[in-house]
Amino acid sequence: MSLSEELFRRALRVSPGGVHSPVRAFRSVGGTPVFMSGGGGAMLRDVDGREYLDFCMAFGPLICGHADPRVREAVVSALGRGWSLGTADPYSLELAELVTARLPWVQSLRFVNSGTEAVMSALRVARAATGRARVLKFEGCYHGHADAFLIRAGSGLAGQPEADSAGLPPAVLNDTLVAPLDDIAGLERLFQEEGQTLAAAIIEPLPANHGLLPQRAEFLQALARLCRAHGALLILDEVISGFRLGFGGFAQASGLVPDLVTYGKIIGGGFPVGAYGGRRDLMELVAPAGPVYQAGTLSANPVAMAAGLATLKLLESGEAYRQLEALGARLDAALGELEGVTVQREGSIFWLCFDPAAGPALPLRTPRSIPAGAAAAFKPVFHGLLGQGIYLPPSAFEVSFLSLAHEESHVERLAEALRHTFGRHAA
Ligand code: PMP
């Protein structure tokens, strides 16, 4: 028995599913999760001493790679000053000033401990600002695990919402509406009927939690226009895309101006940080400036702030994004010729959709357009790559990430391993 298998048996006794976040358990790919002991650069190391070229990258925060020495130095130096102050402090100020100086749509922001908290709090602000209860989200978009967001649509706009989780109070089902992506006419109908009841619409402007589903600019602009016309706030959830597609994330790349925006992942450099921010008049509603309560014992933790600041400083000049885009272009070229896999990529985010049947119309923009066989087809590929020392996120619908620690040779290695895996399964 491998050490991973032994540890997993123990973990199952003390934690649900043996893990602390569901995808880590390998349920959707089968087999035993690999227990990783650490990482450096583009590599992960498991407890049995094997090394893996990592394209999961902790699901997005590690844009500089594992244990980047520059981020590490900032963290070690922060540790020397004490790791929790619970006071006003200069470190969160520096990070907040950097973000607000560079991102004009963030006039004011509040640090929290996760993307979930950021989104949950942004919705509370939107409800307070509008005096309305309901929120509109989109099929396939993930916004963390607060009750209001764990719901997707039934069929079509008129369908009863259905919950993705047990344990949600029924009122939540009434207050969350779900619309399909990439459907302007549907959106117009929905706003016509329900627009006046909406506190906010929230969207991942680059949906990256059900595969990678780039949206047409017209669709996002229609959403912004409808929100404005009906007095609903527009919340862009940039937990993945923020500081990833460019320093200003999707908002900067598209010119789309959110009322509120949420960040996570990269903003904490791999430590538990989320942030919500936006228009000053809205953020002034947050306690103690205003009546919307939101607090946190560990919020703006100084070690996490140091990691976030060091990471954002490495990204600030824009050179990092040019490097990542060049590597992404190499990935397109290397994987482009492979049959049976569709590559959707935006900057350093990529998604491999494995489809044993004929290629679908591209690009895929909605969860419904993903070929039905994609999840089943992913399993043998995932394990084929794992056996060759390559770690993809352990789900067909999670996106992969390039980091500044990845090199062209890594991309070539992925292409070669895929070729090898396909060859074996075809044989
Ligand atoms: N929003 C988006 C777009 C996300 O991708 C995630 C997490 N992957 C979240 C919110 C929730 O963030 P967290 O897991 O830090 O709570």
Residues whose N, C-alpha, C, O or C-beta is under 5 A from the ligand:
A	BS01	PMP	S114 G115 T116 Y142 H143 G144 E204 D237 V239 I240 G264
